[in-house]
Amino acid sequence: MARSGGSVKGTEPATSTGNSYANSGEKRPLEPESDDPAPNSTGYKKPRLQERTDYTRWRMLDEKGRHTWHYLDDDEDAKEWPQTTADKYFLGLPTDLPDLPPAKTPLDAVKNGLGFFQHLQLPPGNWACEYGGPMFLLPGLVITWVVTETPIPDHIATEIKNYLFARANPDDGGWGLHIEGESTVFGTAMNYTVLRLVGVSEEDPRMIKARGTLHKMGGAQNGPHWTKFWLSVLGVCQWDIVNPVPPEFWLLPDWVPFAPWRWWIHMRMVFLPMSFVWSKRWSYKPTPLILQLREELFHESYSTVDWGAHRNSIYEKDNYHPKTWLLKLANWFLVNIYPYFRTESLAKSAEDWVFKLIQMEDKNTDFANLGPVNGPMNLLCCYIREGPNSYSVRRHRERMADFLWVKDEGMLMNGTNGVQSWDTAFLIQTVMDAGLAEDPKWRPMLTRALEFLDDQQIRENVDDQALCYRQQRKGAWAFSTRDQGYAVSDCISEALKAVLLLQRLPGYPKLLDDQRIFDAIDTLLTYQNKSGGCASYEPTRGSERLEMLNAAEVFGRIMIEYDYPECTTAVVTALSLFTKYYPDYRAADIKSFKGRAIEYIRNAQFPDGSWYGSWGICFTYASMFALESLASIGETYENSADVRQGCDFLISKQRVDGGWSESYRSCERSIYTEHPTGSQVVMTAWACIALLEANYPDRTPIEKGLKLIMSRQQPNGEWLQEAIEGVFNKSCMISYPNYKFIFPMKALGIFAKRYGDTALV
C-alpha cells in the first residue's frame, strides 16, 4: 500500500519514525520511500513545500481521546477511510449539514445548537477542537525535529508554512506571543526560523518583511530567555547568550525556599529538561542553513556579536515581567563565580538526577508529557542521553503527533494534547441545564459522553509520587486525557458534576460506583491552600516572592501555583452537588473546606464587584464562576451584598446591542478592557449565566444578551468563531473554540428552565 510520506488508517502520523498499529499494538519503523528526497547537508530530509495540501485527504483519528491527524496520499486509503463531518468542520470544508427551522425561543436555539454539535462528537464520546493561540510552541517542536534529524513530511511542512504565514501580523509581517498579540522578537525570530527550517526561501517577500521587522526590534539577540535557549540548541546563537539554567537546583534539599519542587508545575517541568541541555551546552552542527540563519536573524554580523553582553538584552514588548535585581545578581554569580566551584562530578550528579526525573515524567505520561514545551525538550534530552535509536526517542517522536492540529489556515501546535475531558464535561452540564437530558433524541450522545468520562477517570496515583513531587490524583480527571495524567482541580470538579448529574437520571447507566466518586472527592479535598482558595494542578508550595526569580520574562505569575477564583468556585459547586447525594461522606471536612473557600471568594472580589480570571478572558469569565458558586450555597442578588456587587459590575459593562465584549488586554492590565471588534458571543453567554445564577431581578438585560446570542446563530445551528477566549500566565492567550457552542447553549437553557421557553425574537 503506497504511503509516499503520508500515513494510513490505523497508524501513527508520519511525524514519527514509528507507526503504532491501533489494532495489533505492533510498533515498527516507517520504511523510507523510494521517491523521498536524499538527505541534504543538514542531516535531515528536506521537505518539498507545496502551495497547499489537498484538505480532502486529511483525517483525524480519535483513539480513546488521543487525537492524531493523518494525511492519505493513496486513493484507496482515502476511499476506505472517508472524512467525517467533524473532519470537514475542523478543516473548514463544507459540512453540508442542513439548515434548521429558525429558532424563536431559547430552547429552539439550544436544540439547533445541539443538532449541529452532535455531529462533531467523536466515536469515544468526546469532542475535539483546536487548542491554539500561543505562537511559541511550533518553534520548539520544529527545532527539535531538525536537531534530532527527525524527517518532516512534505504535507506537514507545507501546512506549518501556511499557518505561520496566515498568522503573520498584516502590518509588519512579524509574529507575537499569541495570535492576537503585536509582533515581538520571541514570536518573530522563532517563527521566521521555523519557516526557514521547513524550506521557505529567505528571498520570499514575506520573509524579507518579517526580517526587517525583526531587525527593527534589535534582532534575535533581543529575544527573551526561551528564544536564546532554542537558538543556541539550533546552533544559531552561542550558549554564552543564555542566562544560566543549572541542573544543580534539583539537588537542593526540599526545605530550601526556592527549591524547584516548590515552583508551578509547568515552570519546573520546562526548567527540568532545559537545565539538562544547558548543562551539556549541546548544539546542532553548523550546516549551510544554520550558517545562513546566523546572518539573517541578527542586525549585525554574527562574527561581531558579543554573546555574553546580550544575556539580559530584551525588546520592550517581550519584557512583560522584567528581571528583578535579585535575578540579575543570581545570574551574575552563576556566570562569574559559580564555574570555579562547579566540578565535573557535581555537574554529572545533577545531570543524572535531572534525567531520572525526566524519565519519571515520560513513564507517568506514556511520553505524552505535561505539555508541548517540555515534550520536545524531553525528546531532545533522550536523544542526547540515549541516542537516536533508543525506545525513548522513538516513542517521543510518535507522541509529538498528539499536539499537532490541522485547520483551514494550516497546521499549528496545541497548548496541550487537547481539551477532551474538560469540554465533554461542560457539554453534559449544558444539556442538563436546559432540561433536555431525558429527551430520547440526545440520550445516545450523552451516554457516549458519560462513557468517555468513565474511561478517562484516573484510577491510580503515580508509582513514584513523592519522589517526583507529583500531586495525588486517584479518582481525578485531567484537562485532556487519562494518559497525560495531570489532574487539575477544576477539571475534576466539572467532570464530577457531569457524572453526578447524568448517571442518576432514568435511562442512563451508573458507570462510576460510589467508591470512585469518593476517590474523586478525596483528591479534590487536597487542593485547598491556607487562604481557602484552590490552585490548579496542586496546592501552592512556594512564596509569591519566587516571582523575583521569574526568568521567562514574557509571562507573569509563572513561578508558583496561585489561588484562582475560577478553580475555587468550580470545587465549591462540585462539593455542593456532591453533598446533595452523599450528605454523610466527609461531611465535616467538606463543610470546613467550603466555608474557607467561600471566604476566599469574597476576599478575591475586586472593589468594583468583579473577579479576575486567570484561565479565561477575564473578569467576565471569573465573575460567572464566582456567582455560580455563591448561588450553590444559597446566596443571590436579593440576600447577598457580594452577589449584588458582582451583578452590578456586569450590568455596567453591557453594551447597547445587549452583548458583552472583553479583550485579552484585561488579562495583561488587570483592568476591564473592551474588545475592539465589539460584542462577543462567548463573553455575552458568560455574563448572562452569571446573572441567571444570581437570580438577577430584571430579566431585560439578560434577554437582550440572549437575543444577541440567538441573532449570531447560523441557519445550521452553529456559531462562528470570534475573538480568542482563554489565557494563561496573564500575557498569553489560548483558544477554546467549543466555548462558542457550550456556553451560549448553557445560557439559553438556564433561562428557558427558569423563566419558561418564551419567544425572544
PEFENZI-V529289 format. One line per field, one symbol per residue. ss: DSSP state (@ for helix, = for strand, . for the rest). phi: phi as a letter, one per 20 degrees, with the letter a starting at -180 (. if undefined). A space follows every 10 residues. Layout:
BEGIN
ss: ???
phi: ???
END
This chain:
BEGIN
ss: .......... .......=== ......===. .......... .......... ....@@@=== ===..===== =...@@@@@@ ....@@@@@@ @......... ....=@@@@@ @@@@@@@@@@ .......... ...=..@@@@ @@@@@@@... ...@@@@@@@ @@@@@@.... .......=.. ....@@@@@@ @@@@@@@... ....@@@@@@ @@@@@@...@ @@..@@@@@@ @@@@....@@ @.....@@@@ @........@ @@..@@@@@@ @@@@@@@@@@ .......@@@ @@@@@@.... .@@@..@@@@ .....@@@.. ....@@@@@@ @@@@@@.@@@ ...@@@@@@@ @@@@@@@@@@ @@@@...... ...@@@@@@@ @@@@@@.... @@@@@@@@@@ @@@====..= ===......@ @@@@@@@@@@ @@@......@ @@@@@@@@@@ @@@@@@.... .......... .......=.. ......=.@@ @@@@@@@@@@ @@........ ...@@@@@@@ @@@@...=.. ...=...... ...@@@@@@. .......... ....@@@@@@ @@@@@@@@@@ @.....@@@@ @@@@@@@@@@ @@@@...... .....=..@@ @@@@@@@@@@ @@........ @@@@@@@@@@ @@.......= .=..@@@@@. ...=.....= @@@@@@@@@@ @@@.....@@ @@@@@@@@@@ @@........ .....===.. .===....@@ @@@@@@@@@@ @@@@@...=. .
phi: .fcknebdgn dffffdebdd egeemfcbff efefefffge fencfffefd faeeffdecd dddlnedcec ddfeffgfff cffegfgffg emefelfffd ggfddgfgff fffffefffe fegfoeddag cepfddeggf ffffgffele gdfgffffff gfffffdfff ednecdfbfd effcfgffff fgfgfffeof ffeggfffff ffffffeonf feffgfffff ffgfnedeff eefgcfffgf effffffdfg fefggffffe ggffffffff lecffffgff ffffeeedec fgfdfefffd gdfbfgfeef cgfeffffff fgffeddggf deffffffff ffffffffff ffffclmfmg aeefgfffgf ffffednfdf ffffffgffg ffeebdbfep dcdffbepcg fffffffgff fffemdfefg fdffffffff fffgfefedb fffdgffdme fgbgnecefd cfgfmefcgf fgffffgffg fefefgndfe edfgffffgf fgfgfeefeg fnedeeeaff dcefffffdf efmecdldec fcfcgfffff fgfffffgff ecfeflgfff ffgfffffff gfffffgeoe ceedcbecff fffgffffff ffdnecgfdc fffgffffff ffdfegfned bdeffgffem cgcfffengd gffffgfffg fffelgfdfg ffffffffgf fefegeoede fdffddbblm ddebecffff effgffffff fffedneefd d
END
